[in-house]
């Protein structure tokens, strides 16, 4: 029987080649994420990651917080999402200030970006994460308010 799990390089490190992490699909998926996509600046990486986080954080805060049944639920959701993005940005800034080592190459990411191996790169990533996170939360808020306003029901009534 063939071994499905093999050590990738030194077996002491624990970087194992499994059918999941060494498949072409997994490598393509991971390497197309903003953190590992080739040719992006730290600002662009931070902006993309921040937009995704801000956009996804708005919904749970608006719909499941203690204000969910009040008229202010969407505003509270926006505020809480922005506060969490600010906290995450502070955490990224602290991480960048303590000294960053070179990223480790693995089976799925054989060429990690060099820009995120310096404190300056992480600082640029963090500042762009803040802008993207607030923008993503604001965009989700605007979409929620437009849908909540009933404008699409008006168009539906025109069709018959």
VMD Tcl script that builds the backbone (N, CA, C; Angstrom):
set m [mol new atoms 480]
animate dup $m
set s [atomselect $m all]
$s set {name element resname resid chain x y z} {
  {N N UNK 1 A 0.839 -1.182 0.000}
  {CA C UNK 1 A 0.000 0.000 0.000}
  {C C UNK 1 A 0.883 1.243 0.000}
  {N N UNK 2 A 0.466 2.230 -0.730}
  {CA C UNK 2 A 1.230 3.465 -0.872}
  {C C UNK 2 A 0.996 4.363 0.344}
  {N N UNK 3 A 2.062 5.024 0.797}
  {CA C UNK 3 A 1.918 5.971 1.903}
  {C C UNK 3 A 1.308 7.264 1.380}
  {N N UNK 4 A 0.233 7.702 2.014}
  {CA C UNK 4 A -0.419 8.933 1.592}
  {C C UNK 4 A 0.239 10.160 2.197}
  {N N UNK 5 A 0.801 10.007 3.377}
  {CA C UNK 5 A 1.430 11.130 4.063}
  {C C UNK 5 A 2.928 10.913 4.069}
  {N N UNK 6 A 3.650 11.887 3.523}
  {CA C UNK 6 A 5.105 11.804 3.436}
  {C C UNK 6 A 5.695 13.084 4.002}
  {N N UNK 7 A 6.871 12.989 4.600}
  {CA C UNK 7 A 7.509 14.229 5.049}
  {C C UNK 7 A 7.964 15.052 3.854}
  {N N UNK 8 A 7.751 16.354 3.936}
  {CA C UNK 8 A 8.207 17.271 2.886}
  {C C UNK 8 A 9.526 17.862 3.348}
  {N N UNK 9 A 10.608 17.249 2.977}
  {CA C UNK 9 A 11.915 17.700 3.433}
  {C C UNK 9 A 12.281 16.988 4.720}
  {N N UNK 10 A 12.644 17.742 5.732}
  {CA C UNK 10 A 13.078 17.197 7.015}
  {C C UNK 10 A 11.863 16.717 7.816}
  {N N UNK 11 A 11.775 15.422 8.170}
  {CA C UNK 11 A 10.615 14.940 8.923}
  {C C UNK 11 A 10.556 15.483 10.346}
  {N N UNK 12 A 11.656 16.034 10.861}
  {CA C UNK 12 A 11.668 16.588 12.217}
  {C C UNK 12 A 10.867 17.886 12.312}
  {N N UNK 13 A 10.694 18.573 11.210}
  {CA C UNK 13 A 10.002 19.868 11.225}
  {C C UNK 13 A 8.496 19.690 11.369}
  {N N UNK 14 A 7.954 18.621 10.817}
  {CA C UNK 14 A 6.522 18.385 10.906}
  {C C UNK 14 A 5.748 18.939 9.725}
  {N N UNK 15 A 6.421 19.325 8.664}
  {CA C UNK 15 A 5.763 19.803 7.457}
  {C C UNK 15 A 5.487 18.591 6.574}
  {N N UNK 16 A 4.274 18.039 6.683}
  {CA C UNK 16 A 3.947 16.794 6.004}
  {C C UNK 16 A 3.171 17.055 4.722}
  {N N UNK 17 A 3.452 16.268 3.710}
  {CA C UNK 17 A 2.730 16.340 2.440}
  {C C UNK 17 A 1.568 15.359 2.498}
  {N N UNK 18 A 0.365 15.872 2.631}
  {CA C UNK 18 A -0.836 15.040 2.662}
  {C C UNK 18 A -1.576 15.197 1.336}
  {N N UNK 19 A -2.549 14.322 1.057}
  {CA C UNK 19 A -3.320 14.498 -0.184}
  {C C UNK 19 A -4.084 15.825 -0.224}
  {N N UNK 20 A -4.365 16.404 0.930}
  {CA C UNK 20 A -5.100 17.670 0.959}
  {C C UNK 20 A -4.169 18.846 0.674}
  {N N UNK 21 A -3.099 18.993 1.459}
  {CA C UNK 21 A -2.275 20.188 1.310}
  {C C UNK 21 A -1.330 20.145 0.122}
  {N N UNK 22 A -1.160 19.002 -0.510}
  {CA C UNK 22 A -0.289 18.944 -1.684}
  {C C UNK 22 A -1.074 18.834 -2.990}
  {N N UNK 23 A -2.410 18.927 -2.919}
  {CA C UNK 23 A -3.210 18.857 -4.147}
  {C C UNK 23 A -3.130 20.181 -4.904}
  {N N UNK 24 A -3.344 20.109 -6.191}
  {CA C UNK 24 A -3.305 21.306 -7.026}
  {C C UNK 24 A -4.379 22.307 -6.660}
  {N N UNK 25 A -5.572 21.803 -6.295}
  {CA C UNK 25 A -6.672 22.691 -5.920}
  {C C UNK 25 A -6.324 23.504 -4.678}
  {N N UNK 26 A -5.795 22.836 -3.659}
  {CA C UNK 26 A -5.447 23.526 -2.416}
  {C C UNK 26 A -4.347 24.546 -2.649}
  {N N UNK 27 A -3.343 24.171 -3.421}
  {CA C UNK 27 A -2.256 25.111 -3.712}
  {C C UNK 27 A -2.770 26.329 -4.468}
  {N N UNK 28 A -3.648 26.111 -5.451}
  {CA C UNK 28 A -4.198 27.235 -6.212}
  {C C UNK 28 A -5.051 28.129 -5.324}
  {N N UNK 29 A -5.857 27.518 -4.450}
  {CA C UNK 29 A -6.718 28.297 -3.559}
  {C C UNK 29 A -5.896 29.144 -2.589}
  {N N UNK 30 A -4.949 28.534 -1.914}
  {CA C UNK 30 A -4.137 29.253 -0.932}
  {C C UNK 30 A -3.291 30.330 -1.598}
  {N N UNK 31 A -2.700 30.015 -2.739}
  {CA C UNK 31 A -1.817 30.977 -3.401}
  {C C UNK 31 A -2.566 32.110 -4.082}
  {N N UNK 32 A -3.905 32.034 -4.182}
  {CA C UNK 32 A -4.687 33.144 -4.714}
  {C C UNK 32 A -5.288 34.020 -3.626}
  {N N UNK 33 A -5.070 33.686 -2.366}
  {CA C UNK 33 A -5.489 34.565 -1.280}
  {C C UNK 33 A -4.593 35.795 -1.267}
  {N N UNK 34 A -5.099 36.942 -0.804}
  {CA C UNK 34 A -4.285 38.161 -0.840}
  {C C UNK 34 A -2.984 38.055 -0.049}
  {N N UNK 35 A -2.947 37.232 0.970}
  {CA C UNK 35 A -1.724 37.124 1.770}
  {C C UNK 35 A -0.588 36.485 0.990}
  {N N UNK 36 A -0.901 35.627 0.023}
  {CA C UNK 36 A 0.139 34.892 -0.697}
  {C C UNK 36 A 0.186 35.191 -2.189}
  {N N UNK 37 A -0.738 35.988 -2.717}
  {CA C UNK 37 A -0.761 36.254 -4.154}
  {C C UNK 37 A 0.480 37.029 -4.562}
  {N N UNK 38 A 1.105 36.587 -5.626}
  {CA C UNK 38 A 2.351 37.214 -6.087}
  {C C UNK 38 A 2.058 38.575 -6.717}
  {N N UNK 39 A 2.971 39.506 -6.505}
  {CA C UNK 39 A 2.890 40.804 -7.159}
  {C C UNK 39 A 2.064 41.854 -6.448}
  {N N UNK 40 A 1.606 41.595 -5.235}
  {CA C UNK 40 A 0.821 42.591 -4.501}
  {C C UNK 40 A 1.702 43.307 -3.489}
  {N N UNK 41 A 1.439 44.595 -3.316}
  {CA C UNK 41 A 2.145 45.353 -2.286}
  {C C UNK 41 A 1.485 45.080 -0.936}
  {N N UNK 42 A 2.168 45.378 0.172}
  {CA C UNK 42 A 1.539 45.187 1.484}
  {C C UNK 42 A 0.264 46.019 1.652}
  {N N UNK 43 A 0.224 47.212 1.021}
  {CA C UNK 43 A -0.982 48.032 1.119}
  {C C UNK 43 A -2.168 47.337 0.456}
  {N N UNK 44 A -1.944 46.768 -0.711}
  {CA C UNK 44 A -3.027 46.086 -1.425}
  {C C UNK 44 A -3.475 44.841 -0.666}
  {N N UNK 45 A -2.528 44.115 -0.094}
  {CA C UNK 45 A -2.879 42.933 0.704}
  {C C UNK 45 A -3.745 43.341 1.892}
  {N N UNK 46 A -3.311 44.379 2.614}
  {CA C UNK 46 A -4.062 44.838 3.777}
  {C C UNK 46 A -5.440 45.351 3.418}
  {N N UNK 47 A -5.540 46.050 2.291}
  {CA C UNK 47 A -6.824 46.580 1.855}
  {C C UNK 47 A -7.799 45.448 1.545}
  {N N UNK 48 A -7.346 44.437 0.825}
  {CA C UNK 48 A -8.225 43.311 0.482}
  {C C UNK 48 A -8.648 42.525 1.718}
  {N N UNK 49 A -7.698 42.237 2.587}
  {CA C UNK 49 A -8.019 41.476 3.799}
  {C C UNK 49 A -8.944 42.294 4.701}
  {N N UNK 50 A -8.685 43.589 4.828}
  {CA C UNK 50 A -9.526 44.451 5.651}
  {C C UNK 50 A -10.944 44.561 5.115}
  {N N UNK 51 A -11.085 44.710 3.793}
  {CA C UNK 51 A -12.430 44.805 3.214}
  {C C UNK 51 A -13.233 43.541 3.489}
  {N N UNK 52 A -12.604 42.400 3.343}
  {CA C UNK 52 A -13.313 41.142 3.595}
  {C C UNK 52 A -13.732 41.037 5.058}
  {N N UNK 53 A -12.830 41.377 5.970}
  {CA C UNK 53 A -13.159 41.277 7.390}
  {C C UNK 53 A -14.236 42.286 7.786}
  {N N UNK 54 A -14.119 43.524 7.351}
  {CA C UNK 54 A -15.129 44.527 7.687}
  {C C UNK 54 A -16.498 44.151 7.150}
  {N N UNK 55 A -16.533 43.665 5.911}
  {CA C UNK 55 A -17.797 43.286 5.287}
  {C C UNK 55 A -18.451 42.127 6.032}
  {N N UNK 56 A -17.653 41.139 6.428}
  {CA C UNK 56 A -18.217 39.968 7.094}
  {C C UNK 56 A -18.531 40.201 8.570}
  {N N UNK 57 A -17.885 41.167 9.198}
  {CA C UNK 57 A -18.144 41.419 10.615}
  {C C UNK 57 A -19.447 42.175 10.848}
  {N N UNK 58 A -19.907 42.949 9.880}
  {CA C UNK 58 A -21.104 43.762 10.085}
  {C C UNK 58 A -22.332 42.909 10.380}
  {N N UNK 59 A -22.568 41.869 9.596}
  {CA C UNK 59 A -23.788 41.069 9.716}
  {C C UNK 59 A -24.024 40.465 11.087}
  {N N UNK 60 A -23.066 39.717 11.636}
  {CA C UNK 60 A -23.295 39.141 12.961}
  {C C UNK 60 A -23.527 40.192 14.045}
  {N N UNK 61 A -22.815 41.311 13.954}
  {CA C UNK 61 A -23.016 42.344 14.969}
  {C C UNK 61 A -24.369 43.027 14.810}
  {N N UNK 62 A -24.837 43.223 13.597}
  {CA C UNK 62 A -26.117 43.897 13.386}
  {C C UNK 62 A -27.300 42.986 13.693}
  {N N UNK 63 A -27.167 41.704 13.406}
  {CA C UNK 63 A -28.317 40.807 13.510}
  {C C UNK 63 A -28.361 39.972 14.777}
  {N N UNK 64 A -27.265 39.865 15.514}
  {CA C UNK 64 A -27.278 39.015 16.706}
  {C C UNK 64 A -26.849 39.737 17.973}
  {N N UNK 65 A -26.662 41.038 17.916}
  {CA C UNK 65 A -26.259 41.750 19.134}
  {C C UNK 65 A -27.473 41.975 20.027}
  {N N UNK 66 A -27.233 42.553 21.176}
  {CA C UNK 66 A -28.334 42.803 22.108}
  {C C UNK 66 A -29.299 43.875 21.592}
  {N N UNK 67 A -28.933 44.582 20.525}
  {CA C UNK 67 A -29.790 45.612 19.940}
  {C C UNK 67 A -30.517 45.114 18.688}
  {N N UNK 68 A -30.596 43.809 18.473}
  {CA C UNK 68 A -31.106 43.263 17.214}
  {C C UNK 68 A -32.564 43.607 16.947}
  {N N UNK 69 A -33.362 43.846 17.948}
  {CA C UNK 69 A -34.780 44.137 17.742}
  {C C UNK 69 A -35.096 45.613 17.910}
  {N N UNK 70 A -34.102 46.457 17.782}
  {CA C UNK 70 A -34.310 47.896 17.912}
  {C C UNK 70 A -34.061 48.563 16.567}
  {N N UNK 71 A -34.537 49.791 16.409}
  {CA C UNK 71 A -34.274 50.506 15.149}
  {C C UNK 71 A -32.794 50.840 14.939}
  {N N UNK 72 A -32.000 50.759 15.983}
  {CA C UNK 72 A -30.580 51.099 15.874}
  {C C UNK 72 A -29.678 49.893 15.627}
  {N N UNK 73 A -30.256 48.750 15.316}
  {CA C UNK 73 A -29.433 47.540 15.202}
  {C C UNK 73 A -28.362 47.661 14.128}
  {N N UNK 74 A -28.685 48.257 12.999}
  {CA C UNK 74 A -27.683 48.352 11.929}
  {C C UNK 74 A -26.580 49.345 12.280}
  {N N UNK 75 A -26.932 50.447 12.938}
  {CA C UNK 75 A -25.909 51.412 13.349}
  {C C UNK 75 A -24.996 50.820 14.419}
  {N N UNK 76 A -25.587 50.061 15.335}
  {CA C UNK 76 A -24.785 49.395 16.361}
  {C C UNK 76 A -23.880 48.346 15.715}
  {N N UNK 77 A -24.394 47.615 14.746}
  {CA C UNK 77 A -23.578 46.633 14.035}
  {C C UNK 77 A -22.405 47.276 13.324}
  {N N UNK 78 A -22.643 48.425 12.692}
  {CA C UNK 78 A -21.555 49.150 12.027}
  {C C UNK 78 A -20.521 49.619 13.042}
  {N N UNK 79 A -20.987 50.178 14.147}
  {CA C UNK 79 A -20.069 50.671 15.176}
  {C C UNK 79 A -19.239 49.536 15.764}
  {N N UNK 80 A -19.878 48.417 16.076}
  {CA C UNK 80 A -19.144 47.287 16.651}
  {C C UNK 80 A -18.148 46.700 15.658}
  {N N UNK 81 A -18.520 46.632 14.392}
  {CA C UNK 81 A -17.593 46.120 13.379}
  {C C UNK 81 A -16.379 47.034 13.251}
  {N N UNK 82 A -16.605 48.344 13.257}
  {CA C UNK 82 A -15.487 49.296 13.161}
  {C C UNK 82 A -14.600 49.193 14.395}
  {N N UNK 83 A -15.198 49.047 15.569}
  {CA C UNK 83 A -14.400 48.921 16.793}
  {C C UNK 83 A -13.533 47.664 16.735}
  {N N UNK 84 A -14.090 46.554 16.282}
  {CA C UNK 84 A -13.294 45.328 16.188}
  {C C UNK 84 A -12.191 45.454 15.139}
  {N N UNK 85 A -12.455 46.133 14.039}
  {CA C UNK 85 A -11.414 46.361 13.030}
  {C C UNK 85 A -10.290 47.209 13.622}
  {N N UNK 86 A -10.636 48.212 14.422}
  {CA C UNK 86 A -9.609 49.043 15.071}
  {C C UNK 86 A -8.784 48.197 16.044}
  {N N UNK 87 A -9.447 47.334 16.812}
  {CA C UNK 87 A -8.719 46.459 17.741}
  {C C UNK 87 A -7.789 45.522 16.976}
  {N N UNK 88 A -8.270 44.942 15.882}
  {CA C UNK 88 A -7.427 44.059 15.075}
  {C C UNK 88 A -6.255 44.819 14.459}
  {N N UNK 89 A -6.482 46.074 14.074}
  {CA C UNK 89 A -5.389 46.893 13.537}
  {C C UNK 89 A -4.347 47.167 14.607}
  {N N UNK 90 A -4.784 47.429 15.829}
  {CA C UNK 90 A -3.828 47.621 16.926}
  {C C UNK 90 A -3.017 46.349 17.161}
  {N N UNK 91 A -3.670 45.197 17.076}
  {CA C UNK 91 A -2.945 43.927 17.231}
  {C C UNK 91 A -1.921 43.738 16.118}
  {N N UNK 92 A -2.279 44.076 14.891}
  {CA C UNK 92 A -1.326 43.989 13.782}
  {C C UNK 92 A -0.159 44.949 13.985}
  {N N UNK 93 A -0.444 46.135 14.508}
  {CA C UNK 93 A 0.619 47.111 14.757}
  {C C UNK 93 A 1.568 46.628 15.845}
  {N N UNK 94 A 1.033 46.018 16.889}
  {CA C UNK 94 A 1.884 45.467 17.945}
  {C C UNK 94 A 2.741 44.342 17.381}
  {N N UNK 95 A 2.139 43.494 16.546}
  {CA C UNK 95 A 2.902 42.403 15.932}
  {C C UNK 95 A 4.044 42.948 15.076}
  {N N UNK 96 A 3.780 44.016 14.343}
  {CA C UNK 96 A 4.833 44.558 13.477}
  {C C UNK 96 A 5.930 45.247 14.268}
  {N N UNK 97 A 5.633 45.692 15.470}
  {CA C UNK 97 A 6.633 46.429 16.247}
  {C C UNK 97 A 7.571 45.522 17.040}
  {N N UNK 98 A 7.239 44.252 17.214}
  {CA C UNK 98 A 8.083 43.377 18.032}
  {C C UNK 98 A 9.191 42.702 17.246}
  {N N UNK 99 A 9.228 42.902 15.969}
  {CA C UNK 99 A 10.264 42.272 15.155}
  {C C UNK 99 A 9.716 41.044 14.463}
  {N N UNK 100 A 9.727 41.073 13.177}
  {CA C UNK 100 A 9.113 40.030 12.378}
  {C C UNK 100 A 10.205 39.204 11.719}
  {N N UNK 101 A 10.027 37.897 11.711}
  {CA C UNK 101 A 10.994 37.030 11.039}
  {C C UNK 101 A 10.498 36.696 9.633}
  {N N UNK 102 A 11.367 36.119 8.851}
  {CA C UNK 102 A 11.034 35.748 7.476}
  {C C UNK 102 A 9.963 34.658 7.499}
  {N N UNK 103 A 8.939 34.766 6.631}
  {CA C UNK 103 A 7.909 33.726 6.580}
  {C C UNK 103 A 8.502 32.378 6.186}
  {N N UNK 104 A 7.940 31.321 6.740}
  {CA C UNK 104 A 8.414 29.963 6.479}
  {C C UNK 104 A 7.721 29.438 5.228}
  {N N UNK 105 A 8.483 28.849 4.332}
  {CA C UNK 105 A 7.861 28.252 3.150}
  {C C UNK 105 A 7.341 26.863 3.520}
  {N N UNK 106 A 6.162 26.552 3.013}
  {CA C UNK 106 A 5.531 25.258 3.258}
  {C C UNK 106 A 5.195 24.614 1.919}
  {N N UNK 107 A 4.512 23.501 1.968}
  {CA C UNK 107 A 4.137 22.814 0.735}
  {C C UNK 107 A 3.152 23.654 -0.064}
  {N N UNK 108 A 2.157 24.224 0.610}
  {CA C UNK 108 A 1.145 25.003 -0.105}
  {C C UNK 108 A 1.641 26.390 -0.475}
  {N N UNK 109 A 2.570 26.943 0.281}
  {CA C UNK 109 A 3.111 28.275 -0.022}
  {C C UNK 109 A 4.628 28.199 -0.108}
  {N N UNK 110 A 5.148 27.709 -1.231}
  {CA C UNK 110 A 6.599 27.572 -1.343}
  {C C UNK 110 A 7.333 28.909 -1.446}
  {N N UNK 111 A 6.659 29.960 -1.889}
  {CA C UNK 111 A 7.286 31.276 -2.033}
  {C C UNK 111 A 6.476 32.327 -1.283}
  {N N UNK 112 A 6.592 32.402 0.045}
  {CA C UNK 112 A 5.837 33.420 0.777}
  {C C UNK 112 A 6.343 34.813 0.414}
  {N N UNK 113 A 5.481 35.831 0.508}
  {CA C UNK 113 A 5.883 37.175 0.098}
  {C C UNK 113 A 6.966 37.750 1.007}
  {N N UNK 114 A 7.957 38.349 0.393}
  {CA C UNK 114 A 9.060 38.958 1.140}
  {C C UNK 114 A 8.632 40.254 1.823}
  {N N UNK 115 A 7.599 40.912 1.296}
  {CA C UNK 115 A 7.182 42.202 1.851}
  {C C UNK 115 A 6.681 42.070 3.286}
  {N N UNK 116 A 6.170 40.894 3.643}
  {CA C UNK 116 A 5.664 40.703 4.999}
  {C C UNK 116 A 6.713 40.089 5.914}
  {N N UNK 117 A 7.970 40.258 5.561}
  {CA C UNK 117 A 9.048 39.789 6.432}
  {C C UNK 117 A 9.741 40.948 7.135}
  {N N UNK 118 A 9.199 42.156 6.993}
  {CA C UNK 118 A 9.781 43.334 7.637}
  {C C UNK 118 A 8.725 44.042 8.469}
  {N N UNK 119 A 9.178 44.815 9.431}
  {CA C UNK 119 A 8.255 45.602 10.252}
  {C C UNK 119 A 7.546 46.661 9.418}
  {N N UNK 120 A 8.254 47.237 8.440}
  {CA C UNK 120 A 7.638 48.255 7.586}
  {C C UNK 120 A 6.508 47.661 6.751}
  {N N UNK 121 A 6.733 46.454 6.225}
  {CA C UNK 121 A 5.696 45.795 5.440}
  {C C UNK 121 A 4.453 45.512 6.261}
  {N N UNK 122 A 4.645 45.040 7.495}
  {CA C UNK 122 A 3.499 44.772 8.365}
  {C C UNK 122 A 2.820 46.060 8.796}
  {N N UNK 123 A 3.574 47.119 8.972}
  {CA C UNK 123 A 2.982 48.403 9.328}
  {C C UNK 123 A 2.109 48.928 8.188}
  {N N UNK 124 A 2.604 48.816 6.952}
  {CA C UNK 124 A 1.807 49.220 5.792}
  {C C UNK 124 A 0.564 48.336 5.660}
  {N N UNK 125 A 0.721 47.043 5.905}
  {CA C UNK 125 A -0.409 46.115 5.864}
  {C C UNK 125 A -1.464 46.526 6.891}
  {N N UNK 126 A -1.024 46.860 8.113}
  {CA C UNK 126 A -1.961 47.207 9.186}
  {C C UNK 126 A -2.727 48.483 8.869}
  {N N UNK 127 A -2.047 49.498 8.356}
  {CA C UNK 127 A -2.748 50.752 8.059}
  {C C UNK 127 A -3.758 50.557 6.933}
  {N N UNK 128 A -3.414 49.766 5.936}
  {CA C UNK 128 A -4.364 49.489 4.856}
  {C C UNK 128 A -5.493 48.581 5.332}
  {N N UNK 129 A -5.203 47.696 6.277}
  {CA C UNK 129 A -6.242 46.851 6.859}
  {C C UNK 129 A -7.302 47.719 7.538}
  {N N UNK 130 A -6.872 48.769 8.228}
  {CA C UNK 130 A -7.820 49.670 8.894}
  {C C UNK 130 A -8.727 50.347 7.876}
  {N N UNK 131 A -8.145 50.885 6.820}
  {CA C UNK 131 A -8.938 51.563 5.791}
  {C C UNK 131 A -9.899 50.580 5.124}
  {N N UNK 132 A -9.400 49.415 4.754}
  {CA C UNK 132 A -10.248 48.418 4.111}
  {C C UNK 132 A -11.327 47.883 5.033}
  {N N UNK 133 A -10.995 47.679 6.303}
  {CA C UNK 133 A -11.975 47.158 7.251}
  {C C UNK 133 A -13.117 48.121 7.500}
  {N N UNK 134 A -12.802 49.393 7.680}
  {CA C UNK 134 A -13.855 50.394 7.884}
  {C C UNK 134 A -14.677 50.548 6.609}
  {N N UNK 135 A -14.005 50.550 5.460}
  {CA C UNK 135 A -14.725 50.644 4.190}
  {C C UNK 135 A -15.619 49.445 3.935}
  {N N UNK 136 A -15.144 48.251 4.258}
  {CA C UNK 136 A -15.956 47.049 4.077}
  {C C UNK 136 A -17.177 47.039 4.979}
  {N N UNK 137 A -17.008 47.471 6.224}
  {CA C UNK 137 A -18.147 47.538 7.145}
  {C C UNK 137 A -19.154 48.593 6.683}
  {N N UNK 138 A -18.659 49.744 6.211}
  {CA C UNK 138 A -19.554 50.796 5.724}
  {C C UNK 138 A -20.303 50.334 4.474}
  {N N UNK 139 A -19.629 49.609 3.590}
  {CA C UNK 139 A -20.278 49.093 2.384}
  {C C UNK 139 A -21.373 48.092 2.745}
  {N N UNK 140 A -21.091 47.206 3.687}
  {CA C UNK 140 A -22.107 46.243 4.128}
  {C C UNK 140 A -23.294 46.967 4.764}
  {N N UNK 141 A -23.018 48.022 5.531}
  {CA C UNK 141 A -24.081 48.822 6.149}
  {C C UNK 141 A -24.962 49.463 5.076}
  {N N UNK 142 A -24.338 50.042 4.051}
  {CA C UNK 142 A -25.113 50.682 2.980}
  {C C UNK 142 A -25.974 49.668 2.234}
  {N N UNK 143 A -25.426 48.522 1.930}
  {CA C UNK 143 A -26.215 47.486 1.253}
  {C C UNK 143 A -27.381 47.047 2.136}
  {N N UNK 144 A -27.119 46.869 3.425}
  {CA C UNK 144 A -28.173 46.463 4.355}
  {C C UNK 144 A -29.279 47.511 4.413}
  {N N UNK 145 A -28.916 48.780 4.478}
  {CA C UNK 145 A -29.909 49.851 4.543}
  {C C UNK 145 A -30.717 49.948 3.251}
  {N N UNK 146 A -30.072 49.738 2.105}
  {CA C UNK 146 A -30.795 49.785 0.832}
  {C C UNK 146 A -31.806 48.646 0.755}
  {N N UNK 147 A -31.393 47.451 1.141}
  {CA C UNK 147 A -32.314 46.311 1.113}
  {C C UNK 147 A -33.419 46.503 2.143}
  {N N UNK 148 A -33.071 47.022 3.311}
  {CA C UNK 148 A -34.049 47.238 4.380}
  {C C UNK 148 A -35.071 48.317 4.013}
  {N N UNK 149 A -34.691 49.262 3.154}
  {CA C UNK 149 A -35.590 50.360 2.801}
  {C C UNK 149 A -36.786 49.901 1.977}
  {N N UNK 150 A -36.690 48.744 1.353}
  {CA C UNK 150 A -37.806 48.226 0.578}
  {C C UNK 150 A -37.805 48.665 -0.868}
  {N N UNK 151 A -36.728 49.212 -1.348}
  {CA C UNK 151 A -36.689 49.687 -2.732}
  {C C UNK 151 A -36.860 48.542 -3.717}
  {N N UNK 152 A -36.378 47.362 -3.377}
  {CA C UNK 152 A -36.514 46.227 -4.289}
  {C C UNK 152 A -37.945 45.713 -4.323}
  {N N UNK 153 A -38.700 45.891 -3.246}
  {CA C UNK 153 A -40.111 45.528 -3.257}
  {C C UNK 153 A -40.882 46.440 -4.194}
  {N N UNK 154 A -40.496 47.712 -4.270}
  {CA C UNK 154 A -41.140 48.651 -5.185}
  {C C UNK 154 A -40.941 48.209 -6.623}
  {N N UNK 155 A -39.726 47.828 -6.975}
  {CA C UNK 155 A -39.470 47.351 -8.330}
  {C C UNK 155 A -40.217 46.055 -8.602}
  {N N UNK 156 A -40.344 45.211 -7.607}
  {CA C UNK 156 A -41.078 43.964 -7.784}
  {C C UNK 156 A -42.553 44.210 -8.046}
  {N N UNK 157 A -43.144 45.229 -7.400}
  {CA C UNK 157 A -44.550 45.547 -7.605}
  {C C UNK 157 A -44.804 46.130 -8.991}
  {N N UNK 158 A -43.813 46.765 -9.592}
  {CA C UNK 158 A -43.979 47.321 -10.931}
  {C C UNK 158 A -44.095 46.228 -11.986}
  {N N UNK 159 A -43.469 45.089 -11.722}
  {CA C UNK 159 A -43.475 44.013 -12.706}
  {C C UNK 159 A -44.788 43.242 -12.731}
  {N N UNK 160 A -45.566 43.369 -11.738}
  {CA C UNK 160 A -46.862 42.740 -11.849}
  {C C UNK 160 A -47.246 41.952 -10.689}
}
mol reanalyze $m
mol bondsrecalc $m
mol representation Tube
mol addrep $m
